[in-house]
Amino acid sequence: MSECHVVRENMPQLLAESLDAAARERAHQHIESCAACFGEWQGMREAWDLLEQLPVVEPPPSLRERVMAAAGPRRQAPGVVPFPRRRAVR
């Protein structure tokens, strides 16, 4: 796997600041030395900045019930431990 591929796969985590320090440093060093990855990084950062400018829209309270009803009953395989969802940290 090429270094560019690894760096591009990690760019979303790099934007969200969820990479460990060593991986973050390697990614930034590669981005600074690779024109193709630098262009990709600039585009992702611009998109990230634009997304932060969007207003937060609260969905109507009935939306969750409608979606869950359309999804059908929740079935859990035996021996599977449910994974609680948490908000992403930015």
C-alpha positions as CSV (number, residue, x, y, z in Angstrom):
1,M,0.0,0.0,0.0
2,S,1.5,3.4,-1.0
3,E,2.0,6.1,1.5
4,C,-0.4,8.4,-0.4
5,H,-3.1,5.8,0.0
6,V,-2.6,5.5,3.7
7,V,-2.5,9.3,4.2
8,R,-5.7,9.8,2.1
9,E,-7.5,7.1,4.1
10,N,-6.5,8.9,7.3
11,M,-7.4,12.4,6.2
12,P,-10.9,12.4,7.8
13,Q,-9.4,11.3,11.1
14,L,-6.8,14.0,10.7
15,L,-9.4,16.6,10.2
16,A,-11.3,15.4,13.2
17,E,-8.1,15.3,15.2
18,S,-8.6,11.7,16.2
19,L,-5.3,10.3,15.0
20,D,-2.5,9.6,17.6
21,A,0.4,12.1,17.6
22,A,2.8,9.9,15.7
23,A,0.3,9.1,12.9
24,R,-0.7,12.8,12.8
25,E,3.0,13.9,12.4
26,R,3.7,11.3,9.7
27,A,0.5,12.4,7.8
28,H,1.4,16.1,8.0
29,Q,5.0,15.5,6.9
30,H,3.8,13.5,3.9
31,I,1.2,16.1,3.0
32,E,3.9,18.8,3.0
33,S,6.1,16.8,0.7
34,C,3.5,15.4,-1.8
35,A,1.7,17.9,-4.2
36,A,-1.1,15.4,-4.9
37,C,-1.9,14.8,-1.2
38,F,-1.5,18.5,-0.4
39,G,-4.2,19.3,-3.0
40,E,-6.5,16.7,-1.6
41,W,-5.8,18.0,1.9
42,Q,-6.6,21.5,0.9
43,G,-9.9,20.4,-0.7
44,M,-10.9,18.5,2.4
45,R,-10.1,21.3,4.7
46,E,-12.1,23.7,2.6
47,A,-15.1,21.3,2.6
48,W,-14.7,20.8,6.4
49,D,-14.7,24.6,7.0
50,L,-17.8,25.0,4.8
51,L,-19.6,22.2,6.7
52,E,-18.9,24.0,10.0
53,Q,-20.7,27.1,8.6
54,L,-23.9,25.3,8.0
55,P,-26.7,25.9,10.5
56,V,-27.7,23.1,12.8
57,V,-31.2,21.9,11.9
58,E,-33.3,20.0,14.4
59,P,-35.4,17.3,12.7
60,P,-39.1,17.1,13.7
61,P,-39.6,14.9,16.8
62,S,-41.7,12.4,14.8
63,L,-38.9,11.7,12.3
64,R,-37.1,9.2,14.6
65,E,-40.3,7.2,15.1
66,R,-41.1,7.2,11.4
67,V,-37.6,6.0,10.5
68,M,-37.5,3.4,13.2
69,A,-40.9,2.1,12.2
70,A,-39.9,1.9,8.5
71,A,-36.7,0.0,9.5
72,G,-38.7,-2.7,11.2
73,P,-38.2,-4.5,14.5
74,R,-34.7,-4.5,15.9
75,R,-33.2,-8.0,15.8
76,Q,-30.1,-8.8,17.8
77,A,-28.0,-11.9,17.1
78,P,-27.3,-14.1,20.1
79,G,-24.0,-13.3,21.8
80,V,-23.8,-9.8,20.3
81,V,-23.1,-7.0,22.8
82,P,-24.8,-3.7,21.7
83,F,-22.4,-0.9,21.0
84,P,-23.7,2.5,22.4
85,R,-23.3,5.3,20.0
86,R,-21.5,8.5,21.1
87,R,-21.2,11.9,19.4
88,A,-18.0,12.4,17.4
89,V,-15.6,14.8,19.1
90,R,-14.2,17.6,17.0
